[in-house]
Amino acid sequence: EWWAPTCPPFSVSRSTCQSSPWEKRTLRMVGTYVSPVRVYKYPFELVMEAYQLRFPTSPKIPVFLGSEILFEEKSDDGAIHVVERRCKLAVNAPFLVKKVAGVDCLYFMQRNSVDWRERTMKIRAWNETWASRIAVNEECLYRVHPDNPEWTCFEQNGSLEIKSFFGFESLIEKLAMKQYTAQIKNGKEVMEFYIKDILDKGVTYIPPFVDKKEAVEKGEEVGGESKVPVVPDSPKVVKEMSPGSLSCIGERIDSDYIATFLGELDPFQESDLIKFRQGLAANYEGKLPDDTVLLRFLRARDFHLGKSHDMLLRSMAWRKQYQVDRILDTWKPSEPIEQYFCGGWHYEDKDGRPLYVLRVGQMDVKGLLKSIGEGGLLKHLISVEEDGLRRTKEATLSIGKPTCAWTCICDLEGLSMRHLWRPGGCCIKGALCLIL
């Protein structure tokens, strides 16, 4: 199931099987990766031109030693172009592993299918070396952005299955994780480099595919160039984005959205967040929590999908029972709270986080409890927490960087034995636990 226990960096499951008493157990390790959506703010045709510059080899990808075309086919009208390559990759592994494996390089097969009419390219890659012991599969998709036809989206899925590898299964998993992570981080930089190279050469527009036969029948001109240059979008897009608007493209999260609103995540943390969100969407009816909330629960359980899922469901049930989502609209502080509760918001801290000052030592806890009761005090504290979360979202938009927490300063000046009155002491303890 989607919330099965995971083990970084891949969602790894391990099992042992023994068909007879004298056979050794075989270790099986399976991992998956789901990428966020990368958005290139250039037309599909220009991105495809940049992609072709990576072959037959690229100095920007040191592990890519070369490639050769094994098969190539084009449709009669030129709309479909299929290319199958054999790619040679360097092995970044200790000498002992290379010696045991008996190889100095890896060979992968890659099949690219471009549909110029639909403006999509599907990529499928799999390993040829050690295919009986390790299965590596990757599927990628380039397509036009659903909201802007002049932008291009990139999606990537990968899986790793280690059946057996001379007792080096754990080491191979770590090496594969290291190399795959480096490839993911370097992928967008390489593409941006080649796009910039094309623009520097004065190529600002590549006309989209036009079926010549259909164009002639309609009396349209074939070819021609646009006078509008290809220019990356301006920084104002960041200001227009919000956690509830441009966070998703289809079922995926935009990588720019992650960097702007959620902070820096490694590729496999991004993958866990996407799988966590997709699993909730498939099994839960109703409005899903914001991505900042999902990420907070993942971090609280060290990105263990199963534990994060259970913890989140308990929280959602509690919030529904006490109508926490509506508390800022339906509940207002009473007069005793406004006059005698010694706490309030006070600008921001040095990092831009909302700042709340709580003067516990100056608070008449006994008088407050007699006036509003424990329930009233608890509701007020929950409203403070919810208001803090709302302020963090506003801070993210105003300062342009992720703000996932707010700061609370507890002023204990004046704290004395009178605060240790049992009901009051319990309330103070509960208040600090709730806020901190």
C-alpha positions in Angstrom: 0.0 0.0 0.0 1.1 3.6 -0.6 1.8 4.2 3.1 4.0 1.1 3.5 7.0 1.7 5.7 9.9 3.5 3.9 13.6 3.6 4.3 15.4 6.6 2.8 16.5 7.4 0.2 14.2 5.2 -1.8 10.9 3.8 -0.5 12.6 0.5 0.1 11.1 -2.8 1.1 13.2 -5.8 1.9 12.1 -9.4 2.0 13.8 -12.8 2.3 12.7 -16.0 0.6 13.9 -19.6 1.0 12.5 -22.2 -1.4 14.4 -25.1 0.2 16.4 -25.6 3.5 19.8 -25.6 1.8 19.3 -22.6 -0.4 20.7 -19.3 0.7 18.3 -16.4 1.3 18.2 -13.8 -1.4 17.8 -10.1 -0.5 15.3 -8.1 -2.5 15.3 -4.3 -2.3 12.8 -2.2 -4.1 12.7 1.6 -4.3 10.7 4.2 -6.2 11.1 7.9 -6.9 8.5 10.4 -8.1 9.7 13.9 -9.0 8.0 17.2 -8.7 7.2 19.1 -11.9 10.1 21.1 -13.3 8.9 24.1 -15.4 11.1 25.5 -18.1 9.8 28.9 -19.1 10.5 28.3 -22.8 8.4 26.8 -25.6 8.5 23.0 -26.1 10.3 23.2 -29.4 13.2 25.2 -27.9 13.5 22.8 -25.0 13.7 19.9 -27.4 16.4 21.6 -29.4 18.4 22.0 -26.1 17.8 18.4 -25.2 19.3 17.1 -28.4 22.6 19.0 -27.6 23.2 16.4 -24.9 24.0 13.7 -27.4 26.1 11.9 -28.4 27.9 13.1 -25.2 27.9 16.1 -23.0 30.8 17.7 -21.0 28.2 19.1 -18.6 27.4 15.4 -17.5 30.7 13.9 -16.5 29.3 10.4 -16.0 27.8 10.3 -19.5 30.6 8.8 -21.6 28.8 8.5 -24.9 25.9 7.1 -26.8 25.1 5.5 -30.2 21.8 5.3 -32.0 20.5 1.7 -32.5 17.1 2.5 -34.0 15.4 5.5 -35.5 12.1 5.9 -37.2 9.9 8.8 -38.4 6.3 8.8 -39.4 5.4 9.8 -43.0 4.2 13.3 -42.0 7.2 13.8 -39.6 5.0 14.2 -36.5 6.3 11.2 -34.7 10.0 10.6 -34.2 11.3 7.6 -32.3 15.0 7.1 -31.3 16.5 4.3 -29.4 20.0 4.8 -28.0 22.6 2.8 -26.1 24.2 5.0 -23.5 27.5 4.5 -21.7 27.9 5.7 -18.2 30.9 5.8 -15.8 30.8 3.7 -12.7 31.3 5.8 -9.6 32.1 3.0 -7.2 35.0 1.7 -5.0 37.6 -0.4 -6.8 36.6 -3.6 -5.0 33.0 -3.4 -6.2 34.3 -2.8 -9.8 36.6 -5.8 -9.5 33.9 -8.1 -8.2 31.4 -6.9 -10.8 34.0 -7.1 -13.6 32.9 -3.8 -15.3 34.3 -0.3 -15.6 31.2 1.3 -17.2 27.5 0.8 -17.3 25.3 0.5 -20.4 21.7 1.8 -20.4 19.1 1.7 -23.1 17.0 4.8 -23.8 13.9 5.1 -26.0 12.7 8.6 -26.9 9.3 9.1 -28.6 8.6 12.7 -29.7 5.1 13.7 -30.8 5.5 17.1 -32.5 1.8 17.4 -33.2 0.8 17.0 -29.5 4.1 18.6 -28.3 5.2 15.8 -26.0 8.2 13.6 -25.6 8.2 10.3 -23.6 11.5 8.8 -22.4 12.0 5.3 -21.2 15.3 4.1 -19.9 16.5 0.8 -18.4 19.8 -0.8 -17.6 21.5 -3.4 -19.8 24.4 -4.1 -17.5 23.7 -6.4 -14.6 20.1 -6.7 -15.8 19.7 -10.2 -14.1 20.8 -8.7 -10.7 19.6 -5.1 -10.7 16.6 -3.6 -12.5 16.6 0.2 -13.0 13.7 1.7 -14.8 13.0 5.4 -15.5 10.2 7.1 -17.3 10.2 10.9 -18.2 7.8 13.2 -19.9 8.2 16.6 -21.5 4.9 18.3 -22.2 3.4 21.7 -22.6 2.4 23.5 -19.5 -1.4 23.3 -19.1 -1.8 27.0 -18.2 0.8 28.5 -20.4 1.5 27.0 -23.9 4.9 28.9 -24.1 6.2 26.9 -21.1 7.3 23.3 -20.9 6.9 20.8 -18.0 9.1 17.9 -17.1 8.1 14.9 -15.0 10.3 11.9 -13.9 9.6 8.5 -12.3 12.2 6.0 -11.3 12.4 2.6 -9.7 15.3 0.5 -8.4 15.1 -3.3 -7.7 18.2 -5.1 -6.4 17.7 -8.8 -6.6 21.2 -9.9 -5.5 24.6 -8.5 -5.9 27.4 -10.6 -4.4 26.6 -9.5 -0.9 27.0 -5.8 -1.7 23.3 -5.0 -1.9 23.3 -2.2 0.8 26.4 -0.6 -0.8 24.9 -0.7 -4.2 21.8 0.9 -2.9 23.8 3.8 -1.4 25.9 4.2 -4.6 22.7 4.2 -6.7 21.1 6.8 -4.4 24.2 9.1 -4.6 24.5 9.0 -8.4 20.7 9.3 -8.9 20.5 12.3 -6.6 23.4 14.0 -8.4 21.7 13.4 -11.8 18.4 14.9 -10.6 20.0 18.0 -9.1 22.2 18.5 -12.3 19.4 17.8 -14.8 17.7 21.2 -14.8 21.1 23.1 -14.7 22.2 21.2 -17.8 19.0 22.0 -19.7 19.1 25.6 -18.7 22.8 25.8 -19.9 21.9 24.5 -23.4 18.9 26.7 -23.6 21.0 29.7 -22.8 23.6 28.5 -25.4 20.8 28.5 -28.1 19.6 31.9 -27.1 23.1 33.3 -27.2 23.4 32.1 -30.8 20.5 34.3 -31.7 17.9 31.6 -32.0 14.8 32.9 -30.2 12.1 31.0 -31.9 11.6 27.5 -33.4 8.3 27.2 -35.3 6.0 24.4 -34.0 5.1 21.4 -36.2 2.7 22.1 -39.0 1.3 19.3 -41.2 2.2 20.4 -44.7 -0.6 18.5 -46.3 -3.3 20.0 -44.0 -1.8 23.5 -44.3 -1.9 23.3 -48.1 -5.5 22.1 -48.0 -6.5 25.0 -45.7 -4.5 27.5 -47.8 -2.2 28.4 -45.0 1.5 29.3 -45.3 4.0 26.8 -44.1 7.0 28.0 -42.1 7.8 31.5 -41.1 9.2 33.0 -37.9 7.7 34.8 -35.1 8.9 38.3 -34.3 8.3 37.7 -30.6 11.6 36.7 -28.9 11.7 33.9 -26.2 12.3 35.6 -22.9 12.0 34.0 -19.4 9.1 35.1 -17.3 9.6 38.0 -15.0 10.0 37.6 -11.1 6.5 38.9 -10.5 5.3 35.3 -10.9 6.6 34.5 -7.4 4.3 37.2 -6.0 1.3 35.9 -7.8 1.8 32.3 -6.5 0.1 31.2 -3.4 0.1 27.9 -1.4 -3.4 27.1 -2.7 -3.2 28.2 -6.3 -0.1 27.2 -8.4 1.1 24.4 -6.1 0.1 21.6 -8.4 0.3 20.8 -12.1 -2.0 17.8 -12.5 -1.2 15.5 -9.5 2.3 16.8 -9.1 3.8 19.7 -7.1 5.8 22.3 -9.0 9.5 22.4 -8.0 9.5 26.2 -8.0 6.6 26.2 -5.6 8.5 23.9 -3.3 11.5 26.2 -3.3 9.4 29.3 -2.7 6.9 28.0 -0.1 8.3 24.9 1.5 12.0 25.4 1.5 15.0 23.3 0.4 14.2 19.6 0.2 16.4 16.8 -1.2 15.0 14.9 -4.2 13.8 12.0 -2.1 12.0 14.2 0.4 10.2 15.8 -2.5 9.3 12.4 -3.7 7.9 11.4 -0.3 5.9 14.6 -0.1 4.3 13.9 -3.5 3.6 10.2 -2.7 2.1 11.3 0.6 -0.2 13.8 -1.1 -1.2 11.4 -3.8 -2.0 8.7 -1.3 -4.2 11.1 0.7 -6.0 12.3 -2.4 -6.8 8.7 -3.4 -8.0 7.5 0.0 -9.5 10.6 1.6 -12.6 12.5 0.6 -12.7 16.2 1.3 -10.3 19.1 1.3 -6.7 18.1 1.9 -4.4 20.0 4.3 -1.9 22.5 2.8 1.5 21.2 1.7 3.1 23.0 4.6 1.0 20.9 6.9 1.8 17.6 5.1 5.5 18.5 5.2 5.4 19.2 8.9 3.9 15.8 9.7 6.4 14.1 7.4 9.3 15.8 9.3 7.8 14.9 12.6 8.0 11.2 11.7 11.3 11.4 9.8 9.5 11.0 6.4 8.0 7.7 7.4 4.9 7.6 5.3 2.9 5.2 7.5 3.6 6.9 10.8 3.0 10.4 9.2 -0.3 9.1 7.7 -1.6 7.8 11.1 -0.5 11.0 12.9 -2.2 13.2 10.3 -5.5 11.3 10.4 -5.6 11.6 14.2 -5.0 15.3 13.9 -7.6 15.8 11.3 -10.2 13.9 13.4 -9.4 16.1 16.4 -9.7 19.3 14.3 -13.0 18.2 12.9 -14.4 17.3 16.3 -13.6 20.7 17.8 -14.1 22.7 14.6 -10.6 24.1 14.7 -10.6 25.0 11.0 -13.4 27.5 11.7 -12.2 28.9 15.1 -10.8 32.1 13.7 -14.1 33.0 12.1 -16.5 31.7 14.8 -14.8 32.4 18.1 -13.9 35.8 19.5 -12.0 36.4 22.8 -14.1 37.4 25.7 -13.6 40.6 27.7 -11.6 39.0 30.5 -9.2 37.5 28.0 -8.7 40.8 26.2 -8.1 42.6 29.4 -6.1 40.1 31.5 -4.5 37.5 29.2 -0.9 38.7 29.0 0.1 37.8 25.5 0.0 39.2 22.0 1.7 39.5 18.6 4.6 41.8 18.3 6.0 42.3 14.7 8.6 39.7 13.6 11.9 38.2 14.7 15.2 38.8 12.9 14.4 36.0 10.4 11.0 37.4 9.5 8.9 34.9 11.5 5.9 36.2 13.3 6.7 36.9 17.0 4.4 36.2 19.9 5.2 37.4 23.5 3.6 35.5 26.4 4.2 37.1 29.8 3.4 34.1 32.0 4.7 35.7 35.2 2.3 38.6 34.9 -0.8 36.5 34.3 -3.5 36.0 36.9 -4.2 32.4 36.0 -6.5 31.7 38.9 -8.7 34.7 38.0 -8.8 33.8 34.4 -9.9 30.3 35.1 -12.7 31.4 37.4 -13.9 33.9 34.7 -13.7 31.9 31.5 -13.0 28.3 32.6 -10.5 25.9 31.2 -12.5 25.5 28.0 -12.4 29.2 27.2 -8.7 29.4 27.8 -8.0 26.3 25.7 -10.0 27.8 22.8 -8.1 31.0 23.0 -4.7 29.2 22.9 -5.9 27.2 19.9 -6.9 30.4 18.2 -3.5 31.8 18.9 -1.9 28.8 17.3 -4.2 29.0 14.2 -3.5 32.7 13.9 0.2 31.9 14.0 -0.1 29.5 11.1 -2.0 32.1 9.1 0.7 34.7 9.8 3.4 32.3 8.6 1.7 32.0 5.2 1.5 35.8 5.0 5.1 36.1 6.0 6.1 33.7 3.2 4.4 35.9 0.6 5.7 39.1 2.0 9.4 38.2 2.4 9.6 35.8 -0.6 11.1 32.8 1.3 9.6 29.9 3.2 8.4 30.7 6.7 7.1 27.5 8.3 7.1 28.5 12.0 6.5 31.4 14.3 8.5 32.5 17.4 7.1 32.6 21.0 9.0 34.4 23.8 7.9 33.4 27.3 8.6 36.1 29.8 8.8 34.4 33.2 9.5 37.6 35.2 7.2 37.7 38.2 6.7 33.9 38.3 6.1 32.9 41.9 4.5 30.2 44.1 1.0 31.6 43.4 1.4 30.3 39.9 1.9 26.8 41.3 -1.8 26.6 42.4 -2.6 23.1 41.0 -5.3 23.9 38.4 -3.4 27.0 37.3 -0.1 25.2 37.1 -1.7 22.5 34.9 -3.1 25.2 32.6 0.2 27.0 32.3 1.9 23.7 31.5 -0.8 22.8 28.9 -0.6 26.3 27.4 3.2 26.0 27.0 2.9 22.6 25.5 0.2 23.7 23.0 2.1 26.9 21.9 5.7 25.6 22.0 
